[in-house]
Each structure stands twice: as structure tokens, then as C-alpha cells.
Amino acid sequence: MGLVWLALFGLVVGSLAKMIRPDNAPDSWWKTSLLGIGGAWVGNWVGSTLGFGPYSGFSFGGVAFGVLGALIILWAYGKMKS
């Protein structure tokens, strides 16, 4: 069941990041989900590094740092694509 929640969380976070910055976003839903999962991982790392503690699940901090991480990945994706 953990993988299902991770995929759902990734889809939500990736979709929010695509709404904020649609110009560099991938088109397919599975790429969006992978973007969100990677963004959640990067956001958790950034939050832990800054001293905010690890985030998990559908909390405000988890979603906020997940979207931040997904935006960082979108930025890198756009740089690699161009």
C-alpha cells in the first residue's frame, strides 16, 4: 500500500508543480508522477537540510517542500532539454 500512496502523492505534487510552471513540464501522467516523487524526495532533503525536519505524507509541509523539490527538478529538466 505504501507504493500506491507514494504514486498518488507524486501525482498530486507533480501536478501542482506543472500548474505553477507549465512551460518545462513533461506531458504524460506517469512522467508527472515521477516528477512529483522525485520532487518529494528532493523537497524532503532540502527541508531536512534547512532544519525543518523530515516531512512525509499529505501534510502541508510535505506538499510544500514536495512542490519546491519538483520545481527544482523542472528547472533542471528545462536546462537539460534546451
C-alpha positions in Angstrom: 0.0 0.0 0.0 3.0 2.3 0.5 3.8 2.4 -3.2 0.2 3.4 -4.1 0.3 6.3 -1.7 3.8 7.3 -2.9 2.5 7.3 -6.5 -0.6 9.3 -5.5 1.4 11.8 -3.6 3.8 12.1 -6.6 0.9 12.7 -9.0 -0.5 15.5 -6.7 2.9 17.2 -6.2 3.9 16.8 -9.8 0.5 18.2 -11.0 0.8 21.2 -8.7 4.4 21.9 -10.0 3.1 21.7 -13.6 0.4 24.2 -12.8 2.9 26.6 -11.3 5.4 26.2 -14.2 3.8 24.5 -17.2 6.5 25.6 -19.8 9.1 22.9 -18.9 6.7 20.2 -17.7 6.5 16.7 -19.3 3.2 15.8 -20.9 2.4 12.2 -19.8 0.8 11.4 -16.4 3.5 8.9 -15.5 6.3 11.4 -16.1 4.3 13.8 -13.9 4.1 11.2 -11.2 7.8 10.5 -11.4 8.5 14.2 -11.3 6.4 14.5 -8.1 8.0 11.5 -6.4 11.5 12.9 -7.2 10.3 16.3 -6.1 9.1 14.9 -2.8 12.4 13.3 -2.2 14.4 16.4 -3.1 12.0 18.6 -1.1 12.3 16.3 1.9 16.1 16.5 1.7 16.0 20.4 1.3 13.7 20.7 4.3 15.8 18.4 6.5 19.0 20.2 5.4 17.5 23.5 6.4 16.5 22.2 9.8 12.7 21.9 9.3 12.7 18.1 9.9 11.7 15.3 7.6 8.2 15.5 6.0 6.1 12.6 5.0 2.6 12.1 3.7 -0.1 14.6 2.8 0.8 17.3 5.3 1.1 20.9 4.4 4.9 20.9 4.9 5.2 17.6 2.9 3.3 19.0 -0.1 5.0 22.4 0.1 8.5 21.0 0.1 7.5 18.4 -2.4 6.3 21.1 -4.8 9.5 23.0 -4.2 11.6 19.9 -5.0 9.5 19.3 -8.1 10.1 22.9 -9.3 13.8 22.4 -8.8 13.6 19.2 -10.9 11.5 21.0 -13.5 14.1 23.7 -13.7 16.9 21.1 -14.2 14.7 19.3 -16.8 14.3 22.5 -18.7 18.0 23.2 -18.7 18.8 19.7 -20.0 16.1 19.9 -22.7 17.3 23.2 -24.1 
